[in-house]
Amino acid sequence: MNSYKELALYDLRSAKANFDYALWNKVGRECQQACEKYIKHYLQTNHLLAQDLEKTHNLKKLIRAVPDFDKDIYKDLSVVGDYYFETNYPGDNFLTLDEEMAGEAMEIANNLIKYIDSL
């Protein structure tokens, strides 16, 4: 397991396991990570992963690097885009997810993977 794709799928499996234990914030974090790594997998595979993109965690910036990216996917990624930080670190922007939000994050991650695989 040493590729963006493998790590993304691992993160998604982790999200599913956390969902089973009602660890909603962990689900959101893992889904954000799965999306980030899967987009980077696509960009790397297609020789589009520039150094600035490899270092970013901004999902909207990453998906914009995909030629003719889907606008609906872009909107979905804005939902989970900050879950890594907002559900993982204390502070003014801390977010507590509920089951519905965690389920939506899983759906977004799965839809992104299907979309990327269809390209």
SVG drawing of the C-alpha trace seen along z (x, -y; Angstrom):
<svg xmlns="http://www.w3.org/2000/svg" viewBox="-29 -31 36 33">
<polyline fill="none" stroke="black" stroke-width="0.4" points="0.0,0.0 2.2,-2.8 0.1,-4.8 -2.5,-7.5 -5.2,-5.1 -4.4,-2.4 -4.3,-4.9 -7.5,-6.5 -9.3,-3.2 -7.8,-2.4 -9.1,-5.7 -12.6,-4.9 -12.6,-1.5 -11.6,-3.2 -14.5,-5.7 -16.9,-2.7 -15.5,-1.1 -15.8,-4.3 -19.4,-4.7 -20.3,-1.3 -19.1,-2.6 -20.9,-6.0 -17.6,-7.9 -19.0,-10.6 -16.1,-13.0 -13.7,-10.3 -15.9,-9.4 -15.8,-12.9 -12.0,-13.1 -11.4,-9.9 -13.8,-10.8 -12.0,-14.1 -8.7,-12.2 -10.1,-9.6 -11.2,-12.3 -8.0,-14.2 -5.9,-11.1 -8.1,-9.8 -8.0,-13.1 -4.2,-13.1 -4.1,-9.5 -5.9,-10.7 -3.7,-13.7 -0.5,-11.7 -1.6,-9.0 -2.3,-11.6 0.9,-13.6 -1.0,-16.6 0.1,-16.5 2.2,-19.6 4.2,-20.2 1.8,-22.8 -1.1,-20.4 0.7,-17.6 1.2,-19.7 -2.4,-21.1 -5.3,-19.7 -7.8,-21.9 -10.2,-19.6 -11.7,-22.3 -8.2,-23.3 -7.4,-19.7 -10.6,-18.9 -10.1,-22.1 -6.9,-20.5 -9.0,-17.7 -9.7,-18.6 -13.4,-19.4 -14.2,-18.5 -17.9,-17.9 -19.5,-21.0 -21.7,-18.8 -18.6,-17.0 -17.1,-20.3 -20.1,-21.4 -20.1,-18.1 -16.4,-18.5 -17.1,-21.8 -19.1,-19.9 -16.3,-17.6 -13.4,-19.9 -12.7,-21.2 -13.7,-18.1 -10.2,-17.1 -9.4,-20.2 -12.8,-21.2 -13.5,-17.8 -10.0,-17.0 -8.7,-20.1 -10.3,-22.2 -11.0,-25.9 -13.5,-28.3 -14.3,-26.3 -14.6,-22.9 -17.5,-21.0 -19.3,-18.0 -20.8,-15.8 -23.9,-13.7 -25.0,-10.5 -26.6,-12.3 -23.5,-14.4 -21.2,-11.4 -23.5,-9.5 -23.4,-12.3 -19.6,-12.4 -19.4,-8.7 -21.7,-9.2 -19.6,-12.1 -16.4,-10.1 -18.0,-7.1 -19.4,-9.3 -16.0,-11.0 -14.3,-7.6 -16.9,-6.4 -16.5,-9.7 -12.7,-9.5 -12.8,-5.9 -15.2,-6.8 -12.7,-9.3"/>
</svg>
